[in-house]
Amino acid sequence: MKYSAQKLALALYELNQDSKNKNLVANFLDFCETKNLNYLLPNILKHYQKIIAQNEIQKTVFIKSNYPLSKNIVSKVQTIVGAEKNSETNLSESKGLLGGFIAQYQNKIFDASLKNQLEKLKNKLINNS
C-alpha cells in the first residue's frame, strides 16, 4: 500500500478527533517506524498543521456590519448561523452596508443586510403583481 503524507495527516487528525487515546501519537509514530515512513514525518506535520488551520477557520463566524455590534447581538447572530456559543468570532466593519449584517459560517453566507432585504421585498412585489 502506498502512503502519502497528506493522507496520513488526515488520518491522524480524524483519529485524534474521534479518539480519547492518550497514546495516539506514540502509536502513530510506531506505525510510521514499522512501515518505514519516518521520512514522511516532516511533511505529515506540515499537512496536519494545514488541516488544523482550515478547520479552525470553518469554526469561526465572520460577521460584517456597518457599526460595532454588542456581545448580545453577536450571540444572536451565532445562534442564527448555527454556531456554538463559544465559537470564535471575527467582527469587521463594512461601510458599504447601510444596515443589518452579513455573516459567514462553515462556507455558508447569511445575508441579513438592509440592501438584501429590500431586494427580496422588491422581487416579491414584482412577482406577486
C-alpha positions as CSV (number, residue, x, y, z in Angstrom):
1,M,0.0,0.0,0.0
2,K,1.3,3.5,-0.9
3,Y,1.1,6.1,1.9
4,S,1.2,9.8,1.3
5,A,1.9,12.5,3.9
6,Q,-1.4,14.2,3.2
7,K,-3.4,11.0,3.7
8,L,-1.6,10.1,6.9
9,A,-2.0,13.6,8.3
10,L,-5.7,13.5,7.6
11,A,-6.0,10.0,9.2
12,L,-4.1,11.2,12.2
13,Y,-6.4,14.3,12.5
14,E,-9.6,12.2,12.2
15,L,-8.3,9.7,14.7
16,N,-7.4,12.5,17.1
17,Q,-11.0,13.9,16.8
18,D,-12.7,10.6,17.4
19,S,-10.3,9.1,20.0
20,K,-9.5,9.8,23.6
21,N,-6.5,7.5,23.3
22,K,-3.6,9.3,25.1
23,N,-1.1,7.1,23.3
24,L,-2.4,8.1,19.8
25,V,0.8,10.0,18.8
26,A,3.1,7.3,20.1
27,N,1.1,4.6,18.3
28,F,1.2,6.7,15.1
29,L,4.9,7.1,15.4
30,D,5.3,3.3,16.0
31,F,3.2,2.7,12.9
32,C,5.4,5.0,10.8
33,E,8.5,3.3,12.1
34,T,7.1,-0.1,11.4
35,K,6.2,0.8,7.8
36,N,9.5,2.7,7.3
37,L,7.6,6.0,6.8
38,N,9.7,8.2,9.2
39,Y,11.0,10.1,6.2
40,L,7.4,11.4,5.7
41,L,7.1,12.8,9.2
42,P,8.1,16.5,8.4
43,N,5.5,16.6,5.5
44,I,2.9,14.8,7.7
45,L,3.4,17.6,10.3
46,K,3.1,20.3,7.6
47,H,-0.2,18.8,6.3
48,Y,-1.5,18.2,9.8
49,Q,-1.0,21.9,10.6
50,K,-2.8,22.9,7.4
51,I,-5.8,20.7,8.3
52,I,-6.0,22.2,11.8
53,A,-5.9,25.8,10.4
54,Q,-8.6,25.0,7.8
55,N,-10.8,23.5,10.5
56,E,-10.3,26.5,12.8
57,I,-11.4,28.8,10.0
58,Q,-14.5,26.7,9.5
59,K,-15.4,27.0,13.2
60,T,-15.1,30.8,13.0
61,V,-18.1,33.1,12.5
62,F,-17.2,36.0,10.3
63,I,-19.6,39.0,10.7
64,K,-19.6,42.2,8.7
65,S,-21.6,45.2,9.9
66,N,-21.6,48.9,9.4
67,Y,-21.5,49.5,13.1
68,P,-19.8,47.8,16.1
69,L,-22.1,45.0,17.4
70,S,-22.8,44.3,21.1
71,K,-22.0,40.9,22.6
72,N,-25.7,40.2,22.8
73,I,-26.2,40.8,19.1
74,V,-23.1,38.7,18.3
75,S,-24.5,35.9,20.4
76,K,-27.8,36.1,18.5
77,V,-26.0,36.0,15.1
78,Q,-24.1,33.0,16.3
79,T,-27.4,31.3,17.1
80,I,-28.9,32.3,13.7
81,V,-26.0,30.8,11.8
82,G,-26.0,27.6,13.9
83,A,-22.6,28.2,15.5
84,E,-21.7,27.1,19.1
85,K,-21.8,29.8,21.8
86,N,-18.1,29.5,22.4
87,S,-17.1,29.6,18.7
88,E,-14.5,32.1,17.5
89,T,-15.9,35.3,16.1
90,N,-14.3,37.6,13.6
91,L,-16.0,41.0,13.5
92,S,-15.3,43.6,10.8
93,E,-16.9,46.9,9.8
94,S,-18.0,47.4,6.3
95,K,-19.1,51.0,5.5
96,G,-20.8,49.7,2.3
97,L,-23.6,48.1,4.4
98,L,-26.4,50.5,5.2
99,G,-27.7,48.3,8.0
100,G,-28.0,44.7,9.1
101,F,-25.2,42.2,8.8
102,I,-23.6,39.6,6.6
103,A,-22.3,36.5,8.4
104,Q,-20.3,33.6,7.1
105,Y,-20.0,30.3,8.9
106,Q,-18.8,26.9,7.6
107,N,-18.9,28.0,3.9
108,K,-22.4,29.4,4.2
109,I,-23.3,33.1,3.9
110,F,-26.2,34.6,5.8
111,D,-27.0,38.0,4.2
112,A,-29.2,39.9,6.6
113,S,-28.2,43.3,5.1
114,L,-30.7,46.0,4.6
115,K,-29.8,46.1,0.8
116,N,-30.6,42.3,0.5
117,Q,-33.8,42.6,2.5
118,L,-35.0,45.5,0.2
119,E,-34.0,43.5,-2.9
120,K,-36.1,40.5,-1.6
121,L,-39.1,42.8,-1.0
122,K,-38.7,44.3,-4.4
123,N,-38.7,40.9,-6.1
124,K,-41.6,39.7,-4.1
125,L,-43.7,42.8,-5.0
126,I,-42.8,42.4,-8.7
127,N,-43.5,38.7,-8.8
128,N,-46.8,39.0,-7.0
129,S,-48.3,41.8,-9.1
